[in-house]
């Protein structure tokens, strides 16, 4: 939001390809904002953890590819099953949906 405030007079927010709100940053913050900020610093996995996950995912691949019917299994292995629902024609994973 800070970057948008610096360069825009009005801001539009889209969710799943549809406009959800339009207005100034102050209007949007007053109506929808909870005024909470969360900063996370996440460390990347070590090489051993990464190698283990990769070897598990290779089992659900067909050659060099993970096809649509194996995406759910791969996400389960990575512990991100909840992302499966986001991979839809109009969701935030629309580009991935197209590739599958």
VMD Tcl script that draws the C-alpha trace (Angstrom):
set ca {
  {0.00 0.00 0.00}
  {2.90 2.36 0.75}
  {4.22 2.12 -2.81}
  {0.76 2.73 -4.26}
  {0.27 5.78 -2.03}
  {3.50 7.29 -3.31}
  {2.54 7.18 -7.00}
  {-1.28 7.05 -7.16}
  {-4.24 9.27 -6.35}
  {-6.69 6.38 -6.42}
  {-6.18 2.66 -5.91}
  {-8.17 -0.31 -7.22}
  {-7.90 -3.72 -5.61}
  {-8.71 -6.85 -7.59}
  {-9.32 -10.31 -6.16}
  {-9.62 -13.31 -8.50}
  {-9.94 -11.01 -11.52}
  {-12.74 -8.85 -10.08}
  {-12.62 -5.33 -8.66}
  {-13.28 -5.35 -4.92}
  {-12.72 -1.69 -4.08}
  {-11.71 1.63 -5.62}
  {-10.76 4.83 -3.83}
  {-8.00 6.80 -2.23}
  {-5.58 5.00 0.06}
  {-7.17 6.75 3.05}
  {-10.68 5.64 2.05}
  {-9.57 2.03 1.53}
  {-7.65 1.93 4.81}
  {-10.58 3.40 6.76}
  {-13.09 1.00 5.27}
  {-11.12 -2.25 5.04}
  {-7.91 -1.84 7.01}
  {-7.32 -3.30 10.43}
  {-4.15 -1.20 10.73}
  {-2.04 -4.20 11.61}
  {1.32 -4.97 10.07}
  {3.17 -8.24 10.19}
  {6.80 -8.60 9.22}
  {8.22 -12.09 8.81}
  {11.76 -13.16 8.22}
  {11.81 -16.70 6.91}
  {14.99 -18.66 6.51}
  {15.32 -20.90 3.46}
  {15.52 -24.68 3.94}
  {18.97 -26.19 4.24}
  {20.36 -28.34 1.43}
  {19.43 -31.61 3.12}
  {15.78 -30.57 3.58}
  {15.60 -29.33 0.00}
  {17.10 -32.54 -1.40}
  {14.62 -34.64 0.61}
  {11.58 -32.71 -0.70}
  {12.89 -32.84 -4.27}
  {13.37 -36.60 -4.13}
  {9.82 -37.02 -2.81}
  {8.35 -34.86 -5.58}
  {10.23 -36.75 -8.30}
  {8.00 -39.74 -7.46}
  {4.88 -37.89 -8.66}
  {6.44 -36.48 -11.81}
  {6.14 -37.79 -15.35}
  {9.57 -37.19 -16.80}
  {10.39 -33.52 -16.25}
  {6.80 -32.44 -15.67}
  {4.15 -32.47 -12.98}
  {0.80 -32.86 -14.70}
  {-2.52 -31.55 -13.40}
  {-3.53 -34.88 -11.86}
  {-0.32 -34.91 -9.76}
  {-0.29 -31.30 -8.55}
  {-2.35 -32.12 -5.45}
  {0.12 -34.87 -4.46}
  {3.12 -32.58 -4.98}
  {1.54 -29.86 -2.86}
  {0.80 -32.41 -0.13}
  {4.48 -33.38 -0.09}
  {5.48 -29.73 0.25}
  {2.93 -29.21 3.03}
  {0.97 -26.69 0.97}
  {-2.21 -28.60 0.08}
  {-4.26 -25.47 0.76}
  {-2.78 -23.88 -2.38}
  {-4.47 -26.45 -4.61}
  {-7.75 -24.53 -4.45}
  {-5.98 -21.37 -5.63}
  {-4.97 -23.00 -8.92}
  {-8.05 -22.23 -10.93}
  {-8.88 -20.47 -14.16}
  {-9.65 -17.21 -12.33}
  {-7.67 -17.58 -9.09}
  {-4.29 -16.21 -8.18}
  {-2.74 -19.31 -9.76}
  {-4.39 -18.72 -13.15}
  {-1.05 -18.77 -15.00}
  {-0.19 -22.12 -13.47}
  {-3.68 -23.42 -14.32}
  {-3.10 -22.44 -17.95}
  {0.24 -24.26 -18.02}
  {-1.31 -27.42 -16.56}
}
mol new
graphics top color blue
foreach p $ca { graphics top sphere $p radius 0.5 }
foreach p [lrange $ca 0 end-1] q [lrange $ca 1 end] { graphics top cylinder $p $q radius 0.2 }
display resetview
